């Protein structure tokens, strides 16, 4: 029989649990939220009404969505993030030079958080800004763990803290090149390139490593 986790009692823990399911969906009904969180229907409904009133949530029929205020705060947090601000110009340059999708990720304990993604119609992978995934499940995560722990990822093309690996998306083989770097204040980040194998340029890893080195110099100065 699966373990039943206790319902969190603090306001912030309850709020975090209620909002967490919206990471991977546009909207949820009260019933769906209760099923995902384990909250009693009356408690979940009461919290949702309060969040709608202050603009953190909005309601369309019976479905709840993230509201304008929380979207605004998220955008401000991204704009004010020092790693994101430092990396954005380099990301657009890498995308323009290589034609590949460019990701900026950071390590949060043993999870990867995607801070930004610059892409185009040529590359349609399953990542997005704000996504959180177990580090061991991603090429970027393995590079970040290797940088943090001083180990070497078991991937083809490992070279210091730059690694290249192959991942299959929708039956198509993608090439991922990742360069991890120190970001100051004890943080570790990574730039990565992703795209179909046939679209990958030979000098992509060199360009990626150079951009990551420049960011490390900027952020740790």
Backbone torsions as a table, in degrees:
resi	resn	phi	psi	omega
1	UNK	NA	128.5	-176.8
2	UNK	-64.3	146.8	179.7
3	UNK	-69.9	135.0	177.4
4	UNK	-96.8	114.6	-178.2
5	UNK	-77.8	142.5	179.4
6	UNK	-66.8	144.8	176.4
7	UNK	-69.4	130.3	-179.6
8	UNK	-61.8	148.2	-174.9
9	UNK	-103.9	-29.4	-178.7
10	UNK	-74.1	152.5	-177.9
11	UNK	-60.0	-45.4	-176.7
12	UNK	-67.5	-38.7	178.4
13	UNK	-65.6	-39.3	179.1
14	UNK	-68.1	-40.2	178.2
15	UNK	-64.5	-42.8	179.0
16	UNK	-61.0	-43.3	-180.0
17	UNK	-65.9	-36.9	-179.4
18	UNK	-69.3	-36.7	-176.3
19	UNK	-84.6	-22.8	-174.3
20	UNK	-55.2	-41.1	-179.1
21	UNK	-61.5	-18.6	-178.7
22	UNK	-77.9	-1.3	176.2
23	UNK	-62.4	-35.9	-171.0
24	UNK	-119.1	20.2	177.5
25	UNK	-154.0	155.8	-178.7
26	UNK	-77.9	-38.0	-177.1
27	UNK	-155.8	155.4	-179.1
28	UNK	-141.0	146.0	173.4
29	UNK	-83.2	167.7	177.6
30	UNK	-58.7	-43.0	179.9
31	UNK	-61.4	-43.3	179.9
32	UNK	-65.3	-40.0	178.3
33	UNK	-64.4	-42.5	178.9
34	UNK	-62.5	-40.0	179.6
35	UNK	-65.7	-38.6	-177.0
36	UNK	-78.3	-31.5	-174.7
37	UNK	-100.8	-24.0	-175.5
38	UNK	83.3	5.6	178.5
39	UNK	-72.1	144.7	169.1
40	UNK	-60.7	148.6	-176.0
41	UNK	-58.7	-41.1	-177.7
42	UNK	-66.2	-40.3	-179.5
43	UNK	-67.4	-44.7	179.5
44	UNK	-62.8	-42.3	-179.3
45	UNK	-63.8	-40.8	179.8
46	UNK	-63.5	-44.3	178.9
47	UNK	-65.2	-40.2	179.8
48	UNK	-63.4	-41.9	178.6
49	UNK	-60.3	-40.5	179.3
50	UNK	-66.7	-39.7	-179.7
51	UNK	-69.7	-36.2	175.9
52	UNK	-64.3	-40.2	-177.4
53	UNK	-63.2	-35.7	-178.2
54	UNK	-95.1	1.1	175.2
55	UNK	90.5	5.3	178.2
56	UNK	-79.0	-23.3	176.7
57	UNK	-132.5	159.1	171.4
58	UNK	-134.9	153.5	-176.7
59	UNK	-118.4	133.4	175.8
60	UNK	-126.1	102.1	-173.8
61	UNK	66.5	-118.9	178.9
62	UNK	-102.7	7.1	-175.3
63	UNK	-107.9	137.4	178.9
64	UNK	-104.6	140.8	178.8
65	UNK	-129.5	160.7	171.8
66	UNK	-61.5	137.2	-174.4
67	UNK	-89.1	172.9	-176.2
68	UNK	-62.5	-34.3	-176.6
69	UNK	-70.1	-40.9	-179.5
70	UNK	-71.0	-32.8	174.6
71	UNK	-65.9	-41.3	178.6
72	UNK	-63.3	-45.1	179.4
73	UNK	-63.6	-38.5	178.2
74	UNK	-64.2	-41.1	178.5
75	UNK	-65.5	-38.6	178.3
76	UNK	-67.0	-40.2	178.5
77	UNK	-61.4	-40.8	179.0
78	UNK	-66.8	-44.3	-178.0
79	UNK	-64.1	-32.4	-177.8
80	UNK	-91.2	-5.1	180.0
81	UNK	-70.6	125.5	-172.7
82	UNK	-68.4	-35.1	179.1
83	UNK	-68.3	-45.8	179.1
84	UNK	-60.6	-46.2	-178.4
85	UNK	-62.0	-40.6	-178.3
86	UNK	-70.3	-31.4	-171.2
87	UNK	-92.1	-18.3	-168.0
88	UNK	-59.8	-44.7	-178.5
89	UNK	-64.1	-40.7	178.5
90	UNK	-64.3	-36.0	-179.8
91	UNK	-64.4	-44.6	179.1
92	UNK	-65.9	-35.9	177.8
93	UNK	-65.4	-43.3	178.8
94	UNK	-62.7	-41.6	179.0
95	UNK	-64.4	-41.3	179.9
96	UNK	-65.9	-38.3	-176.3
97	UNK	-77.2	-32.9	-172.5
98	UNK	-109.1	-22.6	-174.8
99	UNK	75.7	6.5	-177.5
100	UNK	-99.3	162.6	173.9
101	UNK	-71.7	140.2	-179.4
102	UNK	-119.7	129.2	179.6
103	UNK	-118.3	147.0	171.1
104	UNK	-118.9	120.9	-177.1
105	UNK	-128.6	156.0	173.2
106	UNK	-131.1	160.9	-179.7
107	UNK	-100.3	126.8	175.9
108	UNK	-121.9	99.3	-170.4
109	UNK	57.8	-115.9	179.6
110	UNK	-110.3	27.6	177.7
111	UNK	-124.2	151.9	176.3
112	UNK	-100.1	133.8	174.0
113	UNK	-115.5	126.4	178.5
114	UNK	-85.8	111.9	179.7
115	UNK	-81.8	-32.5	-178.0
116	UNK	-158.9	154.7	174.9
117	UNK	-141.0	128.6	175.3
118	UNK	-117.6	118.6	-172.8
119	UNK	-147.4	-177.0	177.7
120	UNK	-149.3	-170.2	-176.0
121	UNK	-66.9	-23.1	-176.1
122	UNK	-68.9	-29.9	-175.4
123	UNK	-120.2	120.8	-179.7
124	UNK	-129.0	73.6	176.5
125	UNK	-90.2	-176.1	-170.0
126	UNK	-102.1	27.4	-179.1
127	UNK	-107.5	158.5	176.4
128	UNK	-155.7	158.0	177.9
129	UNK	-62.5	131.6	-177.4
130	UNK	97.6	-10.4	-179.9
131	UNK	-70.1	147.4	177.0
132	UNK	-128.1	129.8	-178.2
133	UNK	-140.6	154.0	174.3
134	UNK	-58.1	132.8	-175.2
135	UNK	-59.6	-37.2	-176.4
136	UNK	-69.7	-11.5	-179.3
137	UNK	-91.2	-3.3	-175.7
138	UNK	-129.3	151.9	176.4
139	UNK	-64.5	-42.2	178.1
140	UNK	-61.5	-41.2	179.9
141	UNK	-62.6	-40.1	178.6
142	UNK	-64.1	-38.6	177.6
143	UNK	-66.0	-40.6	179.3
144	UNK	-66.5	-42.2	177.2
145	UNK	-62.8	-39.6	179.0
146	UNK	-63.9	-41.0	178.6
147	UNK	-65.6	-42.7	-178.9
148	UNK	-67.7	-43.1	-172.5
149	UNK	-94.9	-5.6	-179.1
150	UNK	71.5	24.6	179.7
151	UNK	-105.1	-176.8	179.2
152	UNK	-123.0	124.9	-178.6
153	UNK	-67.1	141.8	-179.8
154	UNK	-83.7	68.2	-178.9
155	UNK	-132.6	149.0	175.3
156	UNK	-59.4	135.6	175.6
157	UNK	84.7	16.7	177.8
158	UNK	-63.8	131.1	-178.9
159	UNK	-149.6	94.2	-174.2
160	UNK	65.3	-119.1	177.5
161	UNK	-110.2	19.2	170.7
162	UNK	-108.7	128.0	-179.3
163	UNK	-132.1	153.6	177.7
164	UNK	-129.4	129.6	180.0
165	UNK	-141.8	163.2	177.7
166	UNK	-108.8	135.1	179.3
167	UNK	-134.0	141.6	179.8
168	UNK	-96.7	125.0	174.9
169	UNK	-120.5	116.0	176.5
170	UNK	57.1	36.5	178.6
171	UNK	83.9	-3.5	-179.8
172	UNK	-107.9	135.6	-178.5
173	UNK	-81.3	124.6	178.2
174	UNK	-108.7	146.6	175.4
175	UNK	-104.1	129.2	178.9
176	UNK	-117.5	126.6	173.5
177	UNK	-118.0	129.9	-174.1
178	UNK	-130.1	137.5	174.2
179	UNK	-128.6	112.7	178.6
180	UNK	-87.8	151.6	-179.2
181	UNK	-153.1	154.1	175.0
182	UNK	-73.0	136.1	-175.6
183	UNK	-116.0	13.9	179.8
184	UNK	79.4	162.2	-179.9
185	UNK	55.6	29.9	178.4
186	UNK	75.7	8.0	-178.5
187	UNK	-95.4	153.4	176.5
188	UNK	-123.5	137.7	178.6
189	UNK	-133.6	172.4	178.6
190	UNK	-149.2	141.5	167.1
191	UNK	-101.3	142.5	178.5
192	UNK	-143.5	153.1	175.6
193	UNK	-116.7	142.4	179.5
194	UNK	-145.1	140.5	177.1
195	UNK	177.3	171.0	177.8
196	UNK	-55.6	144.4	-177.0
197	UNK	-54.5	-42.8	-175.8
198	UNK	-70.5	-16.3	-179.5
199	UNK	-92.6	-8.8	-175.7
200	UNK	-73.5	134.2	178.1
201	UNK	-91.0	149.0	-176.5
202	UNK	-62.7	-32.0	-176.2
203	UNK	-94.6	10.8	-175.8
204	UNK	-61.9	-44.2	-178.3
205	UNK	-64.9	-39.6	178.7
206	UNK	-62.4	-45.7	178.5
207	UNK	-62.5	-40.1	-179.4
208	UNK	-63.9	-47.0	-178.3
209	UNK	-64.3	-38.1	179.2
210	UNK	-64.3	-42.8	178.9
211	UNK	-63.8	-41.6	179.7
212	UNK	-65.5	-40.7	178.2
213	UNK	-62.8	-40.2	179.0
214	UNK	-65.6	-39.6	178.4
215	UNK	-67.0	-40.3	178.4
216	UNK	-60.5	-42.7	178.4
217	UNK	-61.4	-43.2	-179.0
218	UNK	-66.0	-45.6	-172.4
219	UNK	-80.6	-18.7	-178.6
220	UNK	-107.4	3.0	-178.8
221	UNK	-67.0	NA	NA
